[in-house]
Every structure is written in structure tokens, then in C-alpha cells.
Amino acid sequence: MHRAALLLLASLALATATPAAAETIAFTHATVLDMRSTAPLADHTVLVRDGRIEQVGPSARVILPAGTRVIDATGQWLMPALWDMHVHIANRDEAGLEAGMIAPLLLAHGVVGVRDMGSDPARVRALRDSIAASRWRAPEVLSPGPFVDGAAAEAGPLFVPVANDSAARAAVRALQAKGADFIKIQAGLSREALHGVNAECTRLGIRFAGHVPEALTAGEVLAANAHSLEHISPTLPGDAGVMRACTGHEDSLIAALAAFGDSAARPGADRTALRRQQAQLQEAHIASFDDTAIRTLARSVRARGAALCPTLVWSASFRPLDAGDSGAALPLEYVPRSIRERALAGRRRVLAGTSEESFTLNRRMAQRSAELVGRLHREGASILAGTDSFDAFCLPGVALHQELEQLVAAGLSPLAALQAATREPARFLSRLQRAGTVERGKRADLLLLTADPLADIRNTRRIARVVAGGRVLERADLDALLAGVRAYADAH
């Protein structure tokens, strides 16, 4: 049998084996990054029983029950496992990606939970069933199902178009009845429809989150009780509602965005002229930020218990930053061959057709987006780590570690960046009493690293073990997951 087929069969056997037991385990002599303390806890032991953390304390003081499995973590760092707060599990045409590639790749990179931000609900349900029956029972997937968007959206598994208040209310009711964990709004939503979403979500006790609709201000969306605002970069100008709010001329940018939309919708529109108009719009977004506007937005986010999920890694990867930005440095062996080949060919065409002026603009958008994230964080806005994966150059699991690096480059401390993928998601999801930090009583979702991520955030990639609900994935288990993904990619 072909080696790829053997590896795929081995991976499937691993995934569908009897669920691993949640043992009584002690990680001894670890340096613990509990996500609460500002300083690491040196030479600590963490005792895990029945999937929960039972004790955390200095190693000399923790008495281990008889029969405890001891893992000597001397010279290693123990922290909460990661959450990616913006992914798309099943929004592409290629059915099977979610189980064959996305879920195992997430888990192999220490991601034990994701907030899916719009997918085919039937495929999400099937994936959840598969995960529940798997050896590791992870990652957890929270999902809204399809996007709730404006009337122009095409109805289908990924979109529910709504034209007015009553249609928006009906959409929220229907999605909640089908099991949506929250509601995701998209950029085409009208003011009236947003009112309907807010009113029905409030009545039913369900949250909504998503884009700042193109015709509205970020302040309006927060005032309507949005739980999070997504994206920041004007790489796609319609995604840049948070940035527009920080410029001091939000209303004029909304008008310019509408004019660009009108131009693009005209039959036979001149593509060269449209590209020029888009570049002008992007330049207008990044030209200047207003201190008062930044402070106002950050205070509103904080006061409402909301959060910002900037997805810096996606916007930086979507458009090449220079002529050498081919994507080849990424571990594309995890991407199914058919997708990989199309993506690389498309990237070559984009690189060949991109001027130095455009590369410069792309770099400036990335730099200014990062700068704005740092400023909003310093003003007290909660930042969630999210990636907007999967795109061919934004890989599940891999991209979250890149996002943490981007957040540090944006001005967050390494600890704050780690909290954006651990403590802050737990707080945002109202789970901080049971997850998100290394404390007694918390769920045992843990990451054991061989190097200090506070010294270098890139060390989050140095994974020795992942613990998911008390079930330990050894390095060999993680490597088996990765081998299975590579086999899946080779076969597809």
C-alpha cells in the first residue's frame, strides 16, 4: 500500500480509537504561567484529576496521591492551552477538510477550542459528532452556523439574507432553534436589520458578534450590544470598520466605501480604475489615527464587556508584502494538494502583477493595523487572538502562533498576547470560573513547552505535550496527527 494511504489509515485509527482516559497526573517542577500572575511560578507542581486541576503549588509542598502518573517538567513551561477566536471550520467547497485537516492541525498546535465565525451548520454538526467520538475529544467548536447578512446576500448554507427588522428577528430565532451558539453578522447588514438582530438576541439571551456593517459606525454596533468586532485592516476595505472608527473621519470613509461599492456594481466597470479607487480608500484609512476616537472606541469596548478580534495574520497573508512573499515558507505540506497548487499558481500571478507601489501599500496596511491594535490595547480594549483561517496561506493552528507573534510586534507584552488566546477567550465566553488559567478547579486544558514564551513568543511552537480535558497528547501523538494531515493533503 502507498505510504500516504498507510499514514492516513493510521491517523484515522488513532482518531476513532477508544477515548483516552482522563488520568490522575502530576506535572512536577514546572515553571507555571498561570495567566493570572505577572511573574512565572518557578518549580511548581500541577496535579490533574478527572480532567480538572486539583492542586497548583510549590513542588516541595504538593503531596501526590498514590498511583499518580508523574511527568517531570523540569526545565519546561506549563500554561493553558490555546483558543483561536476567529476561524472558519466549514465555509469552503471542499467537504472533508474540517475532519481531515483543520481539526487535527489545530489540536497538534495546542489549540483546544475555536470560535467558528461562519460555516455550513450541517458540516459543523458532523465534525462535532466526530470529535465527541474521537480519542482526544478536542478541539471544542463554537459556531453560529451561517452569516446573517444584508438582503443582497445569496441564501444558502453560509448566508441568511435579511432585509428588515422582522426578517432579522426571524433569522435569529431560526438559528438559535437549530443550535447556533451565537449569531454572526456580516458587512451588508442594514441599520434596521441590526436593530432586529439586537432585539431578538436580547429577548432570547443569545449573543451576536461580527463585522461592523459597511453603512454603520462601530459605535452604533457596540451600542446595539455586539459582543465582539472582527478584523481591523483595510486590506478588504469593508472589513475595516474598527479602523474607520479610529480615524476621526469615520462618516466620510463610510461614504467613500459606499461610492466604491457603487462603482464596483456598475456593469462593465473599469477594473484598473476600481483598483485605483480601492487603493485610495485603503490609503485614506491608514493615513492618520485620532487619539480621541481611539480612546472612545476602547472605552466603549471595555464598558460593554466586548472585545476586538483583529485577525492580523490573515490580513498580512492575504496580500503579498513584497515580491518574495510567495507563501513557500509556510508548511504547505498540510494543505491539500489541489488547494495548494491552485493557491501557489494564483500567488505567482498576483506577485507578477503587483507593482512596488502596491507592495508598499500592503506593508503599510499591515504596519498601521498592528500599530492600531497596540494603541487600542493600551487604552484598555480586550483583544482576542483569532486568525480567520483557513485560507491557503493562513493555516489552522499554525496561524494562531503567527497571530501571537503579530500581537507582540503590535506592542502587546508576550504575557498579554498569551492571555489573548487563553484568559481573554475564557472571560469573553463567560467561562473564567472554569477555564482559561492554571488554577485549582479549572478544566485541565494545558500546554507544556520546552522553552519560555515570555522570553520569546515564538516559543509557543515548542510544544512537548498538549493536555485536553485531562487527556495527555504526547509529542508522538501530536506528530501522528501531523502525519495524518500530511497524508490527507497528499491524497486530496
C-alpha positions in Angstrom: 0.0 0.0 0.0 1.2 3.6 -0.7 2.9 5.2 2.3 0.4 8.1 2.3 -2.5 5.7 2.4 -0.9 3.8 5.3 -0.4 7.1 7.2 -3.9 8.1 6.6 -5.3 4.8 7.9 -3.1 5.1 11.0 -4.3 8.6 11.6 -8.0 7.5 11.3 -7.4 4.6 13.6 -5.9 7.0 16.2 -8.8 9.4 15.8 -11.6 6.7 16.2 -9.9 4.7 18.9 -11.4 4.3 22.4 -11.3 7.7 24.1 -8.2 8.3 26.1 -8.7 8.2 29.8 -8.5 11.4 31.9 -5.8 10.2 34.3 -4.5 11.5 37.6 -1.4 13.3 36.5 1.2 15.5 38.2 3.4 17.9 36.2 6.2 18.3 38.6 8.9 21.0 38.9 7.4 23.1 36.0 7.6 26.8 35.5 3.9 27.6 35.5 2.5 30.5 33.5 -0.9 30.7 35.1 -2.1 33.7 33.1 -3.1 35.5 36.4 0.3 36.3 37.9 2.6 38.7 36.2 5.6 36.6 37.1 6.2 32.9 36.3 5.7 30.4 39.2 9.0 28.6 39.4 9.3 24.9 40.5 5.6 24.3 40.8 3.6 21.1 40.5 0.2 21.0 38.9 -2.0 18.0 39.9 -4.8 17.0 37.5 -7.6 14.6 38.4 -10.7 13.7 36.4 -10.0 16.3 33.8 -9.7 19.2 36.3 -6.8 20.9 38.0 -6.8 19.8 41.7 -3.7 21.5 43.0 -1.2 24.1 42.0 1.7 24.8 44.4 5.4 24.7 45.1 6.7 21.2 44.2 8.0 20.7 47.7 4.5 21.2 49.2 2.3 19.2 46.9 1.6 15.7 48.1 0.7 13.3 45.3 -2.0 10.6 45.7 -0.9 7.0 45.3 -1.0 5.9 41.7 -0.4 9.4 40.2 1.3 9.4 36.9 4.3 11.8 37.3 5.5 13.9 34.4 8.8 15.6 35.3 8.5 19.0 33.8 11.9 20.3 35.0 13.1 22.9 32.5 9.7 23.2 30.9 6.9 25.8 31.0 3.2 24.9 31.7 0.4 27.2 30.6 -3.2 27.0 29.5 -3.9 25.5 26.1 -4.9 27.9 23.3 -8.2 29.1 21.7 -8.4 30.6 18.2 -11.3 33.1 18.4 -11.9 33.5 14.7 -11.8 30.6 12.3 -14.0 29.2 9.6 -14.4 25.4 10.0 -16.6 24.6 7.0 -17.0 27.6 4.7 -15.1 26.2 1.7 -16.4 23.9 -1.0 -14.0 21.0 -0.2 -16.1 18.8 2.1 -14.0 16.8 4.5 -11.4 19.4 5.2 -12.7 20.0 8.6 -12.1 16.5 9.8 -9.1 15.6 7.6 -7.1 18.7 8.0 -8.5 21.5 10.2 -9.4 19.9 13.5 -6.2 17.7 13.8 -4.0 20.5 12.7 -5.5 22.8 15.4 -5.0 20.2 18.1 -1.5 19.3 17.1 -0.6 23.0 17.6 -2.1 23.2 21.0 -5.5 24.7 20.1 -8.2 23.0 22.2 -11.0 25.3 21.2 -12.2 27.6 18.4 -14.9 30.2 17.8 -16.1 29.4 14.3 -17.2 32.6 12.6 -19.5 31.3 9.9 -19.8 27.8 8.4 -22.2 25.2 6.9 -24.0 24.1 10.1 -24.5 20.5 8.9 -20.8 20.1 8.4 -20.1 21.6 11.8 -22.5 19.3 13.5 -20.9 16.3 11.8 -17.4 17.4 12.9 -18.6 17.9 16.4 -20.0 14.4 16.4 -16.7 13.1 15.1 -14.7 14.9 17.7 -17.0 13.7 20.5 -16.3 10.1 19.4 -12.6 10.7 18.9 -9.7 9.7 21.1 -9.0 13.2 22.4 -12.5 14.8 22.3 -10.9 18.1 21.1 -10.9 20.7 19.8 -14.2 22.2 21.0 -16.1 24.1 18.3 -18.4 27.0 19.0 -20.3 28.1 15.9 -23.1 30.5 14.7 -23.9 28.5 11.6 -24.4 30.8 8.6 -23.8 34.5 8.5 -26.7 36.9 8.9 -26.2 39.4 6.1 -28.0 42.1 4.1 -30.7 41.5 1.6 -28.2 41.2 -1.3 -26.5 38.1 0.1 -27.3 34.8 -1.6 -29.3 32.4 0.6 -27.7 29.1 1.3 -25.7 27.1 3.8 -23.4 30.0 4.5 -25.7 33.0 4.4 -29.1 34.1 5.7 -30.1 37.3 3.9 -32.3 39.7 5.9 -33.8 42.9 4.5 -35.5 44.4 7.6 -36.2 44.2 11.3 -38.7 41.4 11.2 -36.6 39.2 8.9 -33.6 39.7 11.2 -35.6 38.6 14.2 -36.9 35.6 12.4 -33.3 34.7 11.3 -32.1 34.8 14.9 -35.0 32.7 16.1 -34.4 30.1 13.4 -30.6 29.9 14.0 -31.0 29.6 17.7 -33.5 26.8 17.3 -31.0 25.0 15.1 -28.3 25.1 17.8 -26.3 28.2 17.0 -24.0 29.2 19.9 -24.2 32.8 18.9 -25.2 35.0 15.8 -22.6 36.2 13.3 -23.4 39.4 11.5 -21.8 40.4 8.2 -20.9 43.6 6.5 -24.0 44.1 4.4 -26.5 44.4 7.3 -28.7 47.5 7.4 -29.3 49.6 10.5 -32.9 48.3 10.7 -31.8 44.7 10.4 -29.1 45.3 13.1 -31.9 46.6 15.4 -33.8 43.4 14.8 -30.8 41.2 15.5 -30.1 43.0 18.7 -33.8 43.0 19.9 -34.2 39.2 19.2 -30.8 38.3 20.7 -31.7 40.2 23.8 -35.1 38.6 24.1 -33.6 35.1 23.6 -30.5 35.6 25.7 -28.1 34.8 22.8 -25.1 37.0 21.8 -24.1 38.3 18.4 -20.7 39.3 17.0 -19.1 40.1 13.7 -18.3 42.8 11.2 -19.1 46.4 11.5 -21.6 46.7 8.7 -20.3 48.9 6.0 -23.1 51.5 6.3 -22.8 51.8 10.1 -20.3 53.1 12.6 -18.5 50.9 15.1 -20.1 52.9 17.9 -23.6 52.0 16.6 -22.8 48.3 16.5 -21.4 48.3 20.0 -24.4 50.3 21.3 -26.5 47.5 19.8 -24.7 45.1 22.1 -22.3 43.4 19.7 -20.1 41.1 21.8 -17.1 41.4 19.5 -16.0 43.4 16.5 -13.9 41.4 13.9 -10.9 42.5 11.8 -9.1 45.7 11.6 -7.1 46.0 8.4 -8.4 47.8 5.2 -6.9 45.0 3.1 -10.5 44.4 2.3 -12.0 47.9 3.0 -15.3 46.6 4.0 -13.6 44.7 6.9 -12.1 47.8 8.3 -15.0 49.2 10.5 -12.8 49.2 13.6 -10.1 51.2 11.9 -12.6 53.6 10.4 -13.8 54.4 13.9 -10.3 55.4 14.9 -9.5 57.8 12.1 -11.6 60.8 13.2 -13.4 60.9 9.9 -15.5 57.7 10.1 -18.5 59.2 8.3 -16.6 60.3 5.3 -14.9 56.9 4.9 -18.3 55.2 5.1 -19.5 57.5 2.3 -16.3 56.7 0.3 -16.8 53.0 0.8 -20.4 53.2 -0.4 -19.2 55.1 -3.5 -16.6 52.4 -4.2 -19.3 49.7 -3.9 -21.5 51.6 -6.3 -18.6 51.8 -8.8 -17.9 48.1 -8.5 -21.5 47.2 -9.0 -21.8 49.0 -12.4 -21.9 46.7 -15.4 -18.6 46.8 -17.3 -16.8 48.7 -14.5 -13.1 49.5 -15.4 -11.1 47.1 -13.2 -8.0 49.3 -13.4 -10.0 52.3 -12.2 -11.5 50.2 -9.4 -8.1 49.1 -8.2 -7.0 52.7 -8.1 -10.2 53.7 -6.2 -9.7 50.9 -3.7 -6.1 51.9 -3.1 -7.2 55.4 -2.5 -9.7 54.2 0.0 -7.1 52.0 1.7 -4.7 54.9 1.9 -7.4 57.1 3.5 -8.0 54.5 6.2 -4.3 54.3 7.3 -3.4 58.0 6.7 -4.0 59.1 10.3 -5.5 58.0 13.6 -7.2 60.2 16.1 -6.3 59.8 19.8 -9.8 60.8 21.0 -11.5 58.4 18.6 -9.2 55.5 19.7 -9.8 56.3 23.3 -13.6 56.5 22.8 -13.8 53.2 21.0 -11.6 51.4 23.5 -13.6 52.7 26.4 -16.9 51.6 24.8 -15.5 48.1 24.2 -14.3 47.9 27.8 -17.5 49.3 29.3 -19.7 46.9 27.4 -17.6 43.8 28.2 -17.0 43.4 24.5 -13.8 42.6 22.7 -11.8 43.2 19.4 -10.5 40.3 17.3 -8.2 41.9 14.8 -7.0 38.8 12.8 -3.7 40.5 11.9 -2.2 37.3 10.4 -5.0 36.9 7.9 -4.8 40.4 6.6 -1.0 40.3 6.4 -1.1 37.0 4.5 -3.9 37.8 2.1 -1.9 40.3 0.0 1.8 39.8 -0.5 4.1 42.2 1.3 6.9 42.1 -1.2 8.0 40.3 -4.4 9.4 37.3 -2.4 6.2 36.7 -0.4 5.3 33.6 -2.2 4.0 31.6 0.8 6.6 29.0 0.3 8.0 29.5 3.8 4.7 28.1 5.3 4.3 24.4 6.0 2.1 24.0 2.9 2.5 20.2 3.1 -0.5 20.3 5.4 -2.7 21.9 2.7 -4.5 19.5 0.3 -2.6 19.2 -2.9 -5.4 20.5 -5.1 -5.8 23.6 -3.0 -2.1 24.1 -2.6 -1.4 24.0 -6.3 -4.2 26.5 -7.1 -3.1 28.8 -4.4 0.5 28.8 -5.4 -0.3 29.4 -9.0 -2.6 32.3 -8.0 0.0 33.8 -5.8 2.6 33.7 -8.6 0.1 35.6 -10.8 -0.5 38.2 -8.1 3.2 38.7 -7.5 3.8 39.1 -11.2 1.0 41.7 -11.4 1.8 43.7 -8.3 3.7 47.0 -8.5 6.2 48.1 -6.0 3.8 50.9 -5.1 1.2 48.2 -4.2 3.7 46.2 -2.2 4.5 49.3 -0.2 0.8 49.9 0.4 0.3 46.3 1.6 3.2 46.7 4.0 1.8 50.0 5.3 -1.6 48.5 5.9 0.0 45.7 7.9 2.1 48.1 9.9 -0.7 50.6 10.6 -3.1 47.8 11.5 -0.6 46.5 14.1 0.1 49.9 15.4 -3.7 50.5 15.9 -4.1 47.2 17.8 -1.3 48.2 20.2 -2.9 51.5 20.8 -6.4 50.1 21.4 -4.9 47.5 23.8 -3.1 50.2 25.8 -6.4 52.1 26.1 -7.9 49.0 27.7 -9.8 47.2 24.9 -9.9 43.5 25.3 -8.0 41.8 22.4 -8.9 38.2 21.3 -6.4 36.2 19.3 -8.0 35.0 16.1 -6.8 34.1 12.6 -9.6 33.9 10.1 -8.1 30.6 8.9 -8.4 28.5 6.8 -7.0 30.2 3.7 -4.2 28.6 1.8 -1.7 31.0 3.3 -3.4 31.1 6.7 -3.2 27.6 8.2 -5.2 26.3 11.1 -3.1 26.0 14.3 0.0 27.4 12.6 -1.6 30.8 12.1 -2.5 31.2 15.8 1.1 31.1 16.7 1.8 33.6 14.0 -1.0 35.8 15.4 0.6 35.8 18.8 3.8 36.9 17.2 1.9 39.7 15.4 0.3 40.8 18.6 3.7 41.1 20.3 5.0 43.0 17.3 2.0 45.3 17.7 3.1 46.2 21.2 1.4 43.7 23.5 3.7 42.1 26.0 4.3 38.3 25.5 2.1 37.7 28.6 -0.8 39.9 27.1 -0.5 38.1 23.8 -0.7 34.7 25.6 -3.7 36.0 27.5 -5.4 36.9 24.3 -5.5 33.2 23.4 -6.2 31.9 26.9 -7.7 34.0 29.7 -9.4 36.6 27.5 -11.3 34.0 25.5 -12.5 32.4 28.7 -13.6 35.7 30.1 -15.3 36.6 26.8 -17.2 33.2 26.8 -18.2 33.6 30.5 -16.0 30.6 31.4 -13.4 32.2 33.5 -14.6 30.4 36.6 -13.8 27.1 34.9 -11.2 27.7 32.2 -8.5 30.0 30.8 -6.0 30.0 33.7 -3.9 27.4 35.6 -5.9 27.3 38.9 -7.5 24.8 41.2 -10.9 23.7 39.8 -10.2 24.8 36.3 -10.5 22.5 33.3 -7.2 20.8 32.6 -6.5 22.2 29.1 -2.8 22.7 29.2 0.3 23.3 27.0 3.7 22.1 28.1 6.5 23.9 26.3 10.3 23.3 26.1 11.2 27.0 26.0 9.9 30.2 27.7 7.3 32.0 25.6 7.7 35.1 27.8 11.3 35.4 26.7 10.4 34.8 23.0 6.8 34.4 21.9 7.9 32.1 19.1 8.5 29.5 21.8 4.7 28.7 21.9 5.6 26.5 18.9 8.0 24.4 21.1 5.3 22.0 22.3 6.2 18.9 24.3 2.7 17.9 25.3 -0.9 19.1 25.0 -3.5 18.3 27.6 -7.1 18.4 26.5 -9.6 17.9 29.3 -7.0 15.9 31.3 -6.1 13.7 28.4 -2.4 13.9 27.6 -1.2 14.0 24.0 2.5 13.1 24.0 4.8 14.5 21.4 4.4 11.2 19.5 0.6 11.7 19.4 1.0 15.2 18.1 3.4 14.0 15.4 0.9 11.3 14.4 -1.8 13.9 14.0 0.5 15.9 11.8 1.4 12.8 9.8 -2.2 12.1 9.2 -2.8 15.6 8.0 0.1 15.4 5.5 -1.3 12.1 4.3 -4.7 13.6 3.8 -3.2 16.6 2.0 -1.2 14.2 -0.3 -4.4 12.3 -1.1 -6.5 15.3 -1.9 
